[in-house]
Amino acid sequence: MRLRKDSYLKAIHCDNNHLKAGMQNMLTVFLTNAANVFLLDLSQDSSNMLEEQVF
């Protein structure tokens, strides 16, 4: 008696690990992460550290 079906066994042993994403999805993730860098609310301590790095 088999405990698993052929489709399950094929999916488990499949070596197709490629992730495919469309250009729109990739740009959305990129722009969201890029915007978070500029839109973060910094505390006063973080602001001072940022100024020290720049100057």
PyMOL Python script that loads the backbone (N, CA, C, O; Angstrom):
from pymol import cmd

cmd.read_pdbstr("""\
ATOM      1  N   MET A   1       0.845  -1.184   0.000  1.00  0.00           N
ATOM      2  CA  MET A   1       0.000   0.000   0.000  1.00  0.00           C
ATOM      3  C   MET A   1       0.891   1.249   0.000  1.00  0.00           C
ATOM      4  O   MET A   1       1.805   1.375   0.815  1.00  0.00           O
ATOM      5  N   ARG A   2       0.608   2.157  -0.920  1.00  0.00           N
ATOM      6  CA  ARG A   2       1.382   3.399  -1.033  1.00  0.00           C
ATOM      7  C   ARG A   2       0.729   4.489  -0.206  1.00  0.00           C
ATOM      8  O   ARG A   2      -0.494   4.624  -0.173  1.00  0.00           O
ATOM      9  N   LEU A   3       1.567   5.257   0.457  1.00  0.00           N
ATOM     10  CA  LEU A   3       1.054   6.344   1.283  1.00  0.00           C
ATOM     11  C   LEU A   3       0.963   7.657   0.526  1.00  0.00           C
ATOM     12  O   LEU A   3       0.200   8.542   0.915  1.00  0.00           O
ATOM     13  N   ARG A   4       1.724   7.798  -0.542  1.00  0.00           N
ATOM     14  CA  ARG A   4       1.755   9.049  -1.306  1.00  0.00           C
ATOM     15  C   ARG A   4       1.377   8.791  -2.758  1.00  0.00           C
ATOM     16  O   ARG A   4       1.615   7.708  -3.293  1.00  0.00           O
ATOM     17  N   LYS A   5       0.788   9.795  -3.382  1.00  0.00           N
ATOM     18  CA  LYS A   5       0.438   9.693  -4.799  1.00  0.00           C
ATOM     19  C   LYS A   5       1.624  10.099  -5.654  1.00  0.00           C
ATOM     20  O   LYS A   5       2.555  10.749  -5.178  1.00  0.00           O
ATOM     21  N   ASP A   6       1.583   9.712  -6.915  1.00  0.00           N
ATOM     22  CA  ASP A   6       2.681  10.012  -7.837  1.00  0.00           C
ATOM     23  C   ASP A   6       2.900  11.515  -7.993  1.00  0.00           C
ATOM     24  O   ASP A   6       4.044  11.962  -8.072  1.00  0.00           O
ATOM     25  N   SER A   7       1.824  12.300  -8.038  1.00  0.00           N
ATOM     26  CA  SER A   7       1.972  13.748  -8.216  1.00  0.00           C
ATOM     27  C   SER A   7       2.694  14.378  -7.022  1.00  0.00           C
ATOM     28  O   SER A   7       3.488  15.303  -7.189  1.00  0.00           O
ATOM     29  N   TYR A   8       2.416  13.879  -5.834  1.00  0.00           N
ATOM     30  CA  TYR A   8       3.097  14.393  -4.638  1.00  0.00           C
ATOM     31  C   TYR A   8       4.576  14.037  -4.671  1.00  0.00           C
ATOM     32  O   TYR A   8       5.427  14.883  -4.395  1.00  0.00           O
ATOM     33  N   LEU A   9       4.878  12.810  -5.001  1.00  0.00           N
ATOM     34  CA  LEU A   9       6.271  12.368  -5.053  1.00  0.00           C
ATOM     35  C   LEU A   9       7.050  13.131  -6.114  1.00  0.00           C
ATOM     36  O   LEU A   9       8.213  13.475  -5.904  1.00  0.00           O
ATOM     37  N   LYS A  10       6.414  13.397  -7.259  1.00  0.00           N
ATOM     38  CA  LYS A  10       7.080  14.154  -8.320  1.00  0.00           C
ATOM     39  C   LYS A  10       7.356  15.593  -7.859  1.00  0.00           C
ATOM     40  O   LYS A  10       8.425  16.137  -8.139  1.00  0.00           O
ATOM     41  N   ALA A  11       6.411  16.201  -7.164  1.00  0.00           N
ATOM     42  CA  ALA A  11       6.594  17.576  -6.690  1.00  0.00           C
ATOM     43  C   ALA A  11       7.692  17.658  -5.632  1.00  0.00           C
ATOM     44  O   ALA A  11       8.442  18.633  -5.595  1.00  0.00           O
ATOM     45  N   ILE A  12       7.790  16.658  -4.784  1.00  0.00           N
ATOM     46  CA  ILE A  12       8.809  16.655  -3.735  1.00  0.00           C
ATOM     47  C   ILE A  12      10.201  16.500  -4.325  1.00  0.00           C
ATOM     48  O   ILE A  12      11.154  17.115  -3.846  1.00  0.00           O
ATOM     49  N   HIS A  13      10.323  15.687  -5.355  1.00  0.00           N
ATOM     50  CA  HIS A  13      11.631  15.401  -5.935  1.00  0.00           C
ATOM     51  C   HIS A  13      11.953  16.273  -7.145  1.00  0.00           C
ATOM     52  O   HIS A  13      12.948  16.041  -7.831  1.00  0.00           O
ATOM     53  N   CYS A  14      11.131  17.252  -7.404  1.00  0.00           N
ATOM     54  CA  CYS A  14      11.351  18.138  -8.547  1.00  0.00           C
ATOM     55  C   CYS A  14      12.501  19.094  -8.236  1.00  0.00           C
ATOM     56  O   CYS A  14      12.560  19.667  -7.148  1.00  0.00           O
ATOM     57  N   ASP A  15      13.418  19.266  -9.197  1.00  0.00           N
ATOM     58  CA  ASP A  15      14.575  20.144  -9.010  1.00  0.00           C
ATOM     59  C   ASP A  15      14.362  21.532  -9.602  1.00  0.00           C
ATOM     60  O   ASP A  15      15.317  22.299  -9.727  1.00  0.00           O
ATOM     61  N   ASN A  16      13.154  21.860  -9.960  1.00  0.00           N
ATOM     62  CA  ASN A  16      12.867  23.160 -10.559  1.00  0.00           C
ATOM     63  C   ASN A  16      12.671  24.182  -9.441  1.00  0.00           C
ATOM     64  O   ASN A  16      11.558  24.359  -8.944  1.00  0.00           O
ATOM     65  N   ASN A  17      13.741  24.845  -9.051  1.00  0.00           N
ATOM     66  CA  ASN A  17      13.694  25.808  -7.956  1.00  0.00           C
ATOM     67  C   ASN A  17      13.756  27.247  -8.445  1.00  0.00           C
ATOM     68  O   ASN A  17      14.029  28.149  -7.652  1.00  0.00           O
ATOM     69  N   HIS A  18      13.514  27.483  -9.709  1.00  0.00           N
ATOM     70  CA  HIS A  18      13.603  28.827 -10.261  1.00  0.00           C
ATOM     71  C   HIS A  18      12.380  29.643  -9.852  1.00  0.00           C
ATOM     72  O   HIS A  18      11.245  29.174  -9.933  1.00  0.00           O
ATOM     73  N   LEU A  19      12.632  30.852  -9.420  1.00  0.00           N
ATOM     74  CA  LEU A  19      11.560  31.758  -9.063  1.00  0.00           C
ATOM     75  C   LEU A  19      11.384  32.746 -10.206  1.00  0.00           C
ATOM     76  O   LEU A  19      12.335  33.408 -10.621  1.00  0.00           O
ATOM     77  N   LYS A  20      10.185  32.835 -10.700  1.00  0.00           N
ATOM     78  CA  LYS A  20       9.919  33.743 -11.807  1.00  0.00           C
ATOM     79  C   LYS A  20       8.974  34.833 -11.321  1.00  0.00           C
ATOM     80  O   LYS A  20       7.904  34.550 -10.784  1.00  0.00           O
ATOM     81  N   ALA A  21       9.380  36.069 -11.513  1.00  0.00           N
ATOM     82  CA  ALA A  21       8.544  37.202 -11.143  1.00  0.00           C
ATOM     83  C   ALA A  21       8.502  38.161 -12.323  1.00  0.00           C
ATOM     84  O   ALA A  21       9.484  38.311 -13.051  1.00  0.00           O
ATOM     85  N   GLY A  22       7.386  38.789 -12.499  1.00  0.00           N
ATOM     86  CA  GLY A  22       7.249  39.730 -13.589  1.00  0.00           C
ATOM     87  C   GLY A  22       7.987  41.023 -13.307  1.00  0.00           C
ATOM     88  O   GLY A  22       8.344  41.313 -12.165  1.00  0.00           O
ATOM     89  N   MET A  23       8.210  41.789 -14.347  1.00  0.00           N
ATOM     90  CA  MET A  23       8.922  43.059 -14.213  1.00  0.00           C
ATOM     91  C   MET A  23       8.156  44.016 -13.302  1.00  0.00           C
ATOM     92  O   MET A  23       8.767  44.725 -12.503  1.00  0.00           O
ATOM     93  N   GLN A  24       6.831  44.044 -13.411  1.00  0.00           N
ATOM     94  CA  GLN A  24       6.030  44.944 -12.584  1.00  0.00           C
ATOM     95  C   GLN A  24       6.184  44.611 -11.101  1.00  0.00           C
ATOM     96  O   GLN A  24       6.337  45.510 -10.274  1.00  0.00           O
ATOM     97  N   ASN A  25       6.146  43.329 -10.768  1.00  0.00           N
ATOM     98  CA  ASN A  25       6.296  42.930  -9.361  1.00  0.00           C
ATOM     99  C   ASN A  25       7.678  43.282  -8.841  1.00  0.00           C
ATOM    100  O   ASN A  25       7.817  43.751  -7.711  1.00  0.00           O
ATOM    101  N   MET A  26       8.695  43.062  -9.654  1.00  0.00           N
ATOM    102  CA  MET A  26      10.061  43.353  -9.233  1.00  0.00           C
ATOM    103  C   MET A  26      10.243  44.857  -9.003  1.00  0.00           C
ATOM    104  O   MET A  26      10.863  45.262  -8.019  1.00  0.00           O
ATOM    105  N   LEU A  27       9.713  45.674  -9.896  1.00  0.00           N
ATOM    106  CA  LEU A  27       9.829  47.125  -9.739  1.00  0.00           C
ATOM    107  C   LEU A  27       9.054  47.626  -8.528  1.00  0.00           C
ATOM    108  O   LEU A  27       9.498  48.550  -7.847  1.00  0.00           O
ATOM    109  N   THR A  28       7.908  47.027  -8.257  1.00  0.00           N
ATOM    110  CA  THR A  28       7.123  47.418  -7.089  1.00  0.00           C
ATOM    111  C   THR A  28       7.890  47.158  -5.806  1.00  0.00           C
ATOM    112  O   THR A  28       7.934  48.012  -4.921  1.00  0.00           O
ATOM    113  N   VAL A  29       8.492  45.988  -5.701  1.00  0.00           N
ATOM    114  CA  VAL A  29       9.275  45.660  -4.505  1.00  0.00           C
ATOM    115  C   VAL A  29      10.484  46.579  -4.394  1.00  0.00           C
ATOM    116  O   VAL A  29      10.791  47.069  -3.307  1.00  0.00           O
ATOM    117  N   PHE A  30      11.171  46.815  -5.503  1.00  0.00           N
ATOM    118  CA  PHE A  30      12.354  47.676  -5.478  1.00  0.00           C
ATOM    119  C   PHE A  30      12.000  49.096  -5.056  1.00  0.00           C
ATOM    120  O   PHE A  30      12.664  49.670  -4.194  1.00  0.00           O
ATOM    121  N   LEU A  31      10.966  49.661  -5.651  1.00  0.00           N
ATOM    122  CA  LEU A  31      10.595  51.043  -5.329  1.00  0.00           C
ATOM    123  C   LEU A  31      10.086  51.174  -3.899  1.00  0.00           C
ATOM    124  O   LEU A  31      10.346  52.180  -3.239  1.00  0.00           O
ATOM    125  N   THR A  32       9.373  50.178  -3.421  1.00  0.00           N
ATOM    126  CA  THR A  32       8.893  50.215  -2.040  1.00  0.00           C
ATOM    127  C   THR A  32      10.061  50.203  -1.066  1.00  0.00           C
ATOM    128  O   THR A  32      10.085  50.979  -0.111  1.00  0.00           O
ATOM    129  N   ASN A  33      11.022  49.333  -1.301  1.00  0.00           N
ATOM    130  CA  ASN A  33      12.186  49.268  -0.412  1.00  0.00           C
ATOM    131  C   ASN A  33      13.044  50.518  -0.527  1.00  0.00           C
ATOM    132  O   ASN A  33      13.576  50.991   0.478  1.00  0.00           O
ATOM    133  N   ALA A  34      13.190  51.063  -1.727  1.00  0.00           N
ATOM    134  CA  ALA A  34      13.974  52.280  -1.906  1.00  0.00           C
ATOM    135  C   ALA A  34      13.289  53.463  -1.219  1.00  0.00           C
ATOM    136  O   ALA A  34      13.962  54.305  -0.625  1.00  0.00           O
ATOM    137  N   ALA A  35      11.972  53.533  -1.295  1.00  0.00           N
ATOM    138  CA  ALA A  35      11.244  54.628  -0.654  1.00  0.00           C
ATOM    139  C   ALA A  35      11.351  54.536   0.861  1.00  0.00           C
ATOM    140  O   ALA A  35      11.399  55.560   1.542  1.00  0.00           O
ATOM    141  N   ASN A  36      11.389  53.324   1.392  1.00  0.00           N
ATOM    142  CA  ASN A  36      11.498  53.165   2.846  1.00  0.00           C
ATOM    143  C   ASN A  36      12.792  53.749   3.377  1.00  0.00           C
ATOM    144  O   ASN A  36      12.832  54.222   4.513  1.00  0.00           O
ATOM    145  N   VAL A  37      13.841  53.726   2.590  1.00  0.00           N
ATOM    146  CA  VAL A  37      15.117  54.293   3.026  1.00  0.00           C
ATOM    147  C   VAL A  37      14.978  55.792   3.248  1.00  0.00           C
ATOM    148  O   VAL A  37      15.536  56.326   4.206  1.00  0.00           O
ATOM    149  N   PHE A  38      14.247  56.474   2.384  1.00  0.00           N
ATOM    150  CA  PHE A  38      14.129  57.930   2.464  1.00  0.00           C
ATOM    151  C   PHE A  38      12.982  58.393   3.352  1.00  0.00           C
ATOM    152  O   PHE A  38      12.987  59.531   3.821  1.00  0.00           O
ATOM    153  N   LEU A  39      12.010  57.536   3.586  1.00  0.00           N
ATOM    154  CA  LEU A  39      10.826  57.955   4.329  1.00  0.00           C
ATOM    155  C   LEU A  39      10.820  57.509   5.785  1.00  0.00           C
ATOM    156  O   LEU A  39       9.829  57.708   6.488  1.00  0.00           O
ATOM    157  N   LEU A  40      11.903  56.914   6.242  1.00  0.00           N
ATOM    158  CA  LEU A  40      11.959  56.477   7.631  1.00  0.00           C
ATOM    159  C   LEU A  40      11.991  57.677   8.565  1.00  0.00           C
ATOM    160  O   LEU A  40      12.636  58.685   8.276  1.00  0.00           O
ATOM    161  N   ASP A  41      11.301  57.563   9.667  1.00  0.00           N
ATOM    162  CA  ASP A  41      11.371  58.588  10.711  1.00  0.00           C
ATOM    163  C   ASP A  41      12.560  58.259  11.595  1.00  0.00           C
ATOM    164  O   ASP A  41      12.580  57.224  12.260  1.00  0.00           O
ATOM    165  N   LEU A  42      13.539  59.131  11.602  1.00  0.00           N
ATOM    166  CA  LEU A  42      14.741  58.894  12.384  1.00  0.00           C
ATOM    167  C   LEU A  42      14.636  59.587  13.730  1.00  0.00           C
ATOM    168  O   LEU A  42      14.104  60.692  13.831  1.00  0.00           O
ATOM    169  N   SER A  43      15.141  58.939  14.749  1.00  0.00           N
ATOM    170  CA  SER A  43      15.212  59.584  16.057  1.00  0.00           C
ATOM    171  C   SER A  43      16.363  60.589  16.037  1.00  0.00           C
ATOM    172  O   SER A  43      17.149  60.617  15.089  1.00  0.00           O
ATOM    173  N   GLN A  44      16.461  61.400  17.063  1.00  0.00           N
ATOM    174  CA  GLN A  44      17.510  62.417  17.121  1.00  0.00           C
ATOM    175  C   GLN A  44      18.892  61.778  17.139  1.00  0.00           C
ATOM    176  O   GLN A  44      19.812  62.294  16.505  1.00  0.00           O
ATOM    177  N   ASP A  45      19.058  60.667  17.851  1.00  0.00           N
ATOM    178  CA  ASP A  45      20.350  59.987  17.908  1.00  0.00           C
ATOM    179  C   ASP A  45      20.759  59.474  16.532  1.00  0.00           C
ATOM    180  O   ASP A  45      21.914  59.603  16.127  1.00  0.00           O
ATOM    181  N   SER A  46      19.809  58.896  15.826  1.00  0.00           N
ATOM    182  CA  SER A  46      20.112  58.386  14.491  1.00  0.00           C
ATOM    183  C   SER A  46      20.446  59.521  13.542  1.00  0.00           C
ATOM    184  O   SER A  46      21.303  59.382  12.670  1.00  0.00           O
ATOM    185  N   SER A  47      19.770  60.638  13.715  1.00  0.00           N
ATOM    186  CA  SER A  47      20.038  61.804  12.880  1.00  0.00           C
ATOM    187  C   SER A  47      21.466  62.291  13.082  1.00  0.00           C
ATOM    188  O   SER A  47      22.147  62.640  12.118  1.00  0.00           O
ATOM    189  N   ASN A  48      21.916  62.314  14.316  1.00  0.00           N
ATOM    190  CA  ASN A  48      23.286  62.755  14.599  1.00  0.00           C
ATOM    191  C   ASN A  48      24.302  61.793  14.006  1.00  0.00           C
ATOM    192  O   ASN A  48      25.320  62.229  13.469  1.00  0.00           O
ATOM    193  N   MET A  49      24.048  60.503  14.093  1.00  0.00           N
ATOM    194  CA  MET A  49      24.971  59.525  13.521  1.00  0.00           C
ATOM    195  C   MET A  49      25.050  59.670  12.010  1.00  0.00           C
ATOM    196  O   MET A  49      26.121  59.522  11.423  1.00  0.00           O
ATOM    197  N   LEU A  50      23.909  59.961  11.379  1.00  0.00           N
ATOM    198  CA  LEU A  50      23.896  60.149   9.934  1.00  0.00           C
ATOM    199  C   LEU A  50      24.714  61.373   9.546  1.00  0.00           C
ATOM    200  O   LEU A  50      25.467  61.325   8.574  1.00  0.00           O
ATOM    201  N   GLU A  51      24.580  62.463  10.286  1.00  0.00           N
ATOM    202  CA  GLU A  51      25.357  63.668   9.999  1.00  0.00           C
ATOM    203  C   GLU A  51      26.850  63.428  10.195  1.00  0.00           C
ATOM    204  O   GLU A  51      27.664  63.957   9.438  1.00  0.00           O
ATOM    205  N   GLU A  52      27.220  62.639  11.200  1.00  0.00           N
ATOM    206  CA  GLU A  52      28.630  62.329  11.431  1.00  0.00           C
ATOM    207  C   GLU A  52      29.220  61.537  10.271  1.00  0.00           C
ATOM    208  O   GLU A  52      30.387  61.722   9.924  1.00  0.00           O
ATOM    209  N   GLN A  53      28.438  60.672   9.680  1.00  0.00           N
ATOM    210  CA  GLN A  53      28.934  59.885   8.552  1.00  0.00           C
ATOM    211  C   GLN A  53      29.104  60.741   7.306  1.00  0.00           C
ATOM    212  O   GLN A  53      30.020  60.518   6.515  1.00  0.00           O
ATOM    213  N   VAL A  54      28.228  61.716   7.132  1.00  0.00           N
ATOM    214  CA  VAL A  54      28.264  62.544   5.927  1.00  0.00           C
ATOM    215  C   VAL A  54      29.387  63.563   6.002  1.00  0.00           C
ATOM    216  O   VAL A  54      30.068  63.807   5.005  1.00  0.00           O
ATOM    217  N   PHE A  55      29.591  64.163   7.171  1.00  0.00           N
ATOM    218  CA  PHE A  55      30.595  65.226   7.289  1.00  0.00           C
ATOM    219  C   PHE A  55      31.909  64.708   7.732  1.00  0.00           C
ATOM    220  O   PHE A  55      32.859  65.477   7.880  1.00  0.00           O
TER     221      PHE A  55
END
""", "prot")
cmd.dss("prot")
cmd.show_as("cartoon", "prot")
cmd.util.cbc("prot")
cmd.orient("prot")
